[in-house]
Amino acid sequence: MILELDRQSHMPLYEQIAAQVRQLIRRGAIKVGDRLPPNRALAERLGVNRSTVVTAYDELLADGLIASRVGSGTYVVAAPASPPGDNAVAADSSAALTPLHWETALPELRHEEWLANSEAARRKDCVLFTHALPATELFPLDEFRRSVERVLRREGRSLLQLGASSGYEPLQQYLLQQMALAGVRAEAGEILLTSGCQQALDLLRQTLLQPGDEVVIENPTYPGALSLFCQPQYKFIGVPVGTRGLDLDALEDALRRRRPKLIYVVPTFHNPTGVTMDLASRRRLIELAAQYRVPIVEDEIYRDLRYGGASLPSLKALDRYGVVIYLNSFSKVGFPGLRVGWVVAPRLLIEHLHALRQRSDLHGNLLAQAAMADFARHGLLQKHLQRCSRHYAQRRDAMFAALRQYFQIGASWTEPEGGMAVWLRLPERVNSIELLTQAQQQGVYFTPGPRFYAGGAQANTLRLSFTTATPAQIETGVKTLGKLVEKLMAANAPARASQSAAPRKALV
């Protein structure tokens, strides 16, 4: 079995292995009943970690293409469906028509990280560190129900009819007032309500980018941004994220050599690392964008989830040149199911986004927007945010304590002052995807680090979200992960001196 790996590709090595083996089976080069090389032997042949091959075989096992037999090896047990055109069509015109096979007519489906593990989310015995979402048990249902009832009584008929595609005007006014208090000066024509930040990003992509354009993204970054900007028609420039946020020296070098059309950043409680860009870095980023005339898309969705430390002004509040496009949403501080977000930008850009949004879905959920406006105007949103922040701070601190206790294996992690997640870096010989495979068997779920990278993924990284688990669940889950990491280190360890037992933190 001959495989060739492209180490410069954005596709992880384990996916390359799985894809090539899948193709060899489809072509008949490997037949049903053939034995695959042992994972250790294949790893040595390819010059990769054994865990990389294990993960690739796990992918094929999940597809039903291979099976492992204890004491015997791994064998091919089925062939993947052939794409259209691979099989000869019968010459007999009387042959019966067959149903369309959608699995071959459509490209491979790849769920985004916030949709993953939906079955596990419904189980009561699982510990979920996967989703950066608010805790549903903290939703103030009675208060929000009263907001819905008030707006229905007051203006229900108009809210249930087609309305302005720019969104519910009283909510726009409320948001402009709140942003003014935070130093962001904007007028009514400079805001557009959207169905969350993801739609805002998509509208900006369609408006500002043409095929062949380049986009600067943080590496790692929010998977929803990867799904939009790392498409074949665009070129992405991945800039590393360090302890102070985006690596501005690397960014300046990229701006000097390339001509990107957009810079996408999450400067406050960055997803996935939790790092917050300091004030000096924020000012320098704006100066660089102004110098090279590249707009910045600032995603501030985690901004209000601060549990300690001093709040920093947003990039938009610091912007003197009109280069910053501001995005935010109620999905983290309120209710993600409502899909209510907003974008603040120069009037001309808002007009283009408005027209594109109108062609796409006419307008958003006016009832949801009106209910959020009422909920906020009555002070209930601030009350809910304060309650959530107390709980999230306790859960974050519980995770810090558990990591210090159970990760005595040379791992490092960030300790953010807010947000919803902690970023871990494990010893190099531990693959987070292999760890996830074993952790799921014990009812613990998290998001592997490679899902956040556009290229050069670090396989030993992972994100642990703490907002949807109780402190007791957090301790149980982290303890389980710590034991599994120790086992993987022992299984993959070469003959070398043991690593220091002292845990470390704040290494991004």
N, C-alpha and C positions, 0 to 999 in steps of 0.2 A: 504494500500500500504506500504510494508515493504522495506526500502532501507538501505543499509549498506555502510558507507563511510570509505575509507582508507585514513587517513590524512597523512600517510607517503608516499603515492604514488606520482609520478611526474605528474599524471593526475590531472588537476584542479578539485575542488569539483563540480563546475557546470557541467563539462563534465561527471563526475561520475554519477550525478543525472540524466542527460539527457540519458546517455547510459543505465542505469538500468530501467528507465521508458520505453524506447524504447524496451528493451528486454521483459519487462512484457507485453507490448501491443502485441509483436510478439507471445508470448507464449499463449496469451488468458487470462492471469491472470487479465488484464485490457482490457475491450472490447470497441468497438466502441459505443459511446453514454454514456459511464461512465464519471462521473464528477471527475476531479482531485482535490486534496486538495488545498485550497487557499494557495497562496505562503507564506503568513505570518504564517499560521498554520504549514505548512510543514517546514518552516525555524526553528520554535521553536522546532518542533519534532526532527529535525536533529542537532540542535545546531549550525546553521550557520546563516550568515547574510541574511536578506530577499532578498537583491540584488543578492545573489548567486542563489537562487531559481528562481528569475525573469529571470536571464540570462539563466538558464537551460530550463525554459519554452520557452524562445525566440528561443533557438536552436530547440526545438520540433515544435514550430510554423513555423519556417523557413523550416522544413522538411515536413510540411503539415500534421503532425500527430495530432495536437490539434488546437483548436480555442477557443477564448475567447468571451463570450457573455456578454455584459454590463448588470450588475445587476443580472446576473445568475451564472456566474462562468466560469471555463475552462473545456472543454470537449474533449474527444478523438473523432476524426472525421475520422481517417484512420489508417490502420495498415501498418507497414513497410514491404517491400518485404522480404519473407522468404529466407534464404540462401539455396544453393543447398542441397538436401537430406532431407529437412524438410517435403516435401509433398510426399505422396505415388505416385509411378509411375503406371499409368494405365496398367492393365494386358493385355488389348487388343492390340495385336501387330500391328493391322491395324490403331491404333490411329495416328493422324497426328503429325508430328514433329513440335515443336514450336521453334521460334527464340531464340538464346542464349541471356540471360539477362545479359549484361555486368555489370550492377549495382550490381549484386549479385556475379559475378565471380571475381570481383576485390576488393581489400581492400578499406577502406574509403579514399577518396582523401583529402589531406591536402595541400593547396597552401602555399608556403612560403610568408613571409610578403612583399617582394618586388613585388610580383605578385598580391597582394590583391587589391581590390577596383579598378580594371581596368576599369570598367564601369564609376565609378565616375571620373576617370582621364580624360575621354573624355568630361565631362560636363564643361561648361564654368562658371556655377554658384556655383561651389563647391570650398571650401577652403581645400586644401590637405596638411596636415602635415604628411602624411603617409610615403612617399618615401625619403630615403636618397640618392638623385640623383642630378646630375647637372641640372641647369635650361636650358631647351631646347632653350628658346628664346635668350640665350647668345652664342649658337653654331656659330662659324665663318664659315658659309657654303661656302662662296666664296673662302676663303683662303684654306679650306680643299679640296674643289673641285680642286683647282689648284695643290695641292699636289698629288691627285689621278691622274690627267692628266699627271703630270711630270713623275711619276713612270710607268705609262702605256706606255708612249712614249719611256721611257728609257729601260724598261725591262718587258714589259707587257706579252710577250709570256712565259717567264720563270715563272712569278708570277702566271699565270693561269694554269700552269702545276703542277703535283705533285712535291713537294720539300722536303727539309730537315725537319724532324719531330722535330728537336731542335728549328726551327724557322728561321726567316730572320736574317742573320748574321749581316748586318749593324745596325739593331735595337739592337741586343745584344751588339755590340761594343759601341753604344751610351749609353745604360743603364749602362754598366760597367764603362764608363767614368764618368757619373753623380754620380754613387754610390761611386766612388773613391773620388770625391770632398766632399762627405758627410762622408768620413772616412771608407767606406766599401771596403776592398781590395778583389777582386775576379778575377779569370782568365776566359778565354773563355769557358773552359770545366766545369765551375761551375755555369752556368746559363742556364735555360730552359724557353723558351717562352710558355705560356699557354693561354687557352681561359678564361682568368680572374682568380681571386683568388679562386673562387669556384672549378674550375677544379684542380687547384694546390692542394687545400685541399683534394680533392677526391683522387688524385694520391698519396698523402702522406699517406692517410688512408689505401689505398690498399697495399702500399709498406711496411709500418712500423707496421701495426697492424694485429694481429691474433685474431680469436674468443676467447673471454674470457679476452682479454687485457683491461687494465684500461687507461683512458685518463683524464688528468686534464683540466678542462675548467673553465673560469670565469663564475660567476653566479650573474647577468645576462650576456648574451653574444649574439653575432651575430647569428640569427636564422639559417643561412646557415651552421654554424658549428654544431649547435644542430642536424640538419637533418642528418649529417654525423656521428657524434661521439656518439649520444644518441640512437643508434640502439640496438636491443635486443642482438646481438652477442658481444657487448662491455659493459664495466662497466665505468661509468663516475664518476669523483670526482669533484663536484661543489665547487669552492672556492669563497667566497664573494669578491665583489669589493667595496673598500672604497674610501675616498677622495684622497688617494695617489695611487690608482690603486689596483691591486690584493693584497689581504690580505696575506702578506708573512709569518706571523706567522702561519696562518691556512695552508698555502701551505707547510711550513716546517713540520708541524705536520702530514700532509697527506703523504709527502714523507718518513717520518720516519716510519709510520705505514703500508704504502701500497707500491706497486711497479708499478707505472704507466709507460707507454711506451712513453708518449708524454705530453707536456704542451702547450696548445694553448692560446695565449694572443693577445690582441689589445692594446699595451701600449700607443699609441698616439691618443688622441681624441677617446677614447674607445666607441665602439658601444655596448649598447645604451646610456651609461651615459655621454659621452663626457669627462670623466676624463682622465688626462694625468699622467702617472707614472713618479715620480720625479727621478732625477739622482741617488740618493743614493739607491732607491728601484730597479732601473734597475741593478745596480751593484750587489746588494744582490741577485736578482733573478738569475743572471748568475752564481754567486757563488754556490747557492743552486743546480741549474741544473747540474753544473760540479761535485759537491760533490756527488750527488745521481745518476749521469750519466743518466740524462733524457733529451732528446733533447727538445728545445723550438721551437715552430712554431710562428714566429713573423709576424703578419698581420699589415702592415704599410700603408694600403690603403688610410688613411686620412692624412698622414704625411704632405703633401705639402699644406694642407688647413689651414694654420695658419694665424690669423688676428691680433695677438698681442702676446707680451711676447717673451721670448728667446727660440729659437729652441734647442731641446735636441738631443744628438746622439742616433741613433737607437741601439737596443740591439745587432744587428749584428756588428755595429761599435765598440762596447765595448767588444765583445766576444774574449777572449784570448784562449779559450779551444775548439773551433769548435763545440759548442753545439747548435748554433742558426741557424735555417732555416728561410730565409727571403722571405716574399711574398709581392708583390705589383701589382698594376694594373693601367691602364689609365681610369678606369671606373668612378672615382670620379673627376679627374682633366681634363679629356678629354671627350671621347664619349663612354658610356657604351655599346652602340649597336655594337661596333667593336669587343668586347670580346678579348682584348689584355692585358695579364698580364704576370708576370714572377716570377720565384722562383730561389733563390740563395742558394746553399748548397754545401757541400763537393762533390768532383768530383764523388766518388763512388755512392753516393745517386742520383746524377743527372743522372748517367748512368742507374740506375734502373728506375727512373721516365721517362727517355727518352724512354726506351724499353716498358714500360707500356703504355705511351702515344701513341707510334707507333701502338700498338695492338688495342688501343681504337679508334682513329680517324685519324691515319697516321700523320697528321700535322694540324696546325691551318690555319687561313685565311691569306695567305701570302700577298695578296693585301692589306689587312687592316694593317698588320704589316709594310709593305713597306711604305704605305701612312703615318702612324704615325711617322716612322723614318724621312721621308722627312719633315713632318710638324714640328717636333722637331728640326731638323738640321737647318732649316731656321729661328729659333727663334720664330716661331708662337705659339708653345705650351706654352712657358713662357709668351708671350704676352697675350694669352687666359687665362692662370692661374691668371695673375695679374688682369685682368679685372673681372674675376669671383670672385676673393677674395674681391675686393672692393664691389661688389654687395652683396656677402654673408655676409660680415661684417655688412653692413647696415641692412640686413634682420635679422641677429642674434640680433643686437642691438634693432631693432624694436620689436622683440619677448621679449627681456628682459624688455623693457619699458612697453609693454602690460601686461606682467605677473605681474609686480609691481603694475600696475593700476587696473587690473581686478581680480586678485587672492588675495583678502584681506580676505582669509578664512583659514589661517594656513597652506597653502601649502608650499612646498619647492622645489627648483629646482637647477640644476647645471648651472654654467655660464662658459662654456668652452671658451678657447682662440682660438678655431678653430673647424674644423669638420663640421658637417651638422645638428646636432640635439641637443636638450635640453631634459634632463630627469627630470620628475616631480614626486613628491610624494605628493599625496593628503591626506586629513584626512582619518584615517583608515576606517571609515564607508562608504567611497565612493568607489565603484567598478568601475574600469576603463572600463570594458567591458559593464557594464550597461550604463555608461556615453557615450560610443561610440554609442550604440544603439539609444540613444536620440539625440546625436549630428548629426548622419547621417541624421536624419529627418529634420535637419536644414542646411544640406549641408556642414557639417564640419567633416573631417575624420582625424584620427590619428592612431597610433599603440599602442594597450594596452600593458602594461608592462608584463603580464603573457606570451606573445609570446616569450620573451627573456630568460625565465628561464628554466633550466633543471629540477629543483625541488624546492620546497619551494617557489613557485611564490608569489610575493607580489601583491595582487589584486588592490591595491590603487596606482599603478605606471603606467606611460605611457611615450611614447616618442613623442616629437613634432619635426619634421624635418622642417627647415626653408628655405631651399635653393630653393624650387620650388614655393614659394608663394611671392607675392609682399609685401612691408611693409603695404600697405593698407589692403590687404587680411589678413595679419598676425594679425593686430589689430582687424579686424572683427571677425576672427576665435577665437582668444583668448578671446575676449569679450563674444562671444557666449558660450564658454566652461566655463568661469567664472560664468556666470549666471546659467548654468545647474548644476554646482557643488554646488552652493548655494542651489538650489532647492532639489538636492539629499540629501544634508546634513540635510535640514529641514525635508524631508520625512523620513529619516532613523534615525533621532536623538532621543536618549532616553532623558528622563527628566534630564538634567545636565546643569551645568553652561556653558555659551557660551564660545567658544574658543577665544583666543586673535586675534584681527583683524590685527596685524602686520604681513606682509608677511616675509618669510624667504628664504634663498637661500643656495646653495652649500651643501645641505644635500643629500648624496648618499645613 
